[in-house]
Amino acid sequence: MKVVGYSDRLSVQGGEDITFMVSSEHGAPFDAEIVRLIHGDARPATPGFKSQLIESSIEGRYTGIQQDLRPGSYIQIPKQLDLSDVDDLRVDLWFWPTTPNQVLLTA
């Protein structure tokens, strides 16, 4: 992906602040604007992609920075844990990413 970004919150009300973090491949410049998404499905049997530009102070071209992304999560199981006799194993992990040190692991 050449440009990847996310916001610090999923939604805000009028007048509230929101911060966007952006990574661009090789530090390439990128353009930013706020749009109201009216319809996002561009398939032939739909009305097509439709958006409306919302004028804002963030509108413009920015110098990019490449930030390495490490998507996904993983677990390392120590070698001394012998699972060779296990026929069926299910592990569920529930967590809230904005609340550190609160993880529920069930097996």
Beta strands, then each sheet from edge to edge (+ up, - down):
strand 1: 3-7
strand 2: 20-24
strand 3: 30-32
strand 4: 34-39
strand 5: 50-54
strand 6: 60-62
strand 7: 92-95
strand 8: 103-106
sheet 1: 1+ 2-
sheet 2: 3+ 6-
sheet 3: 4+ 5-
sheet 4: 7+ 8-
end
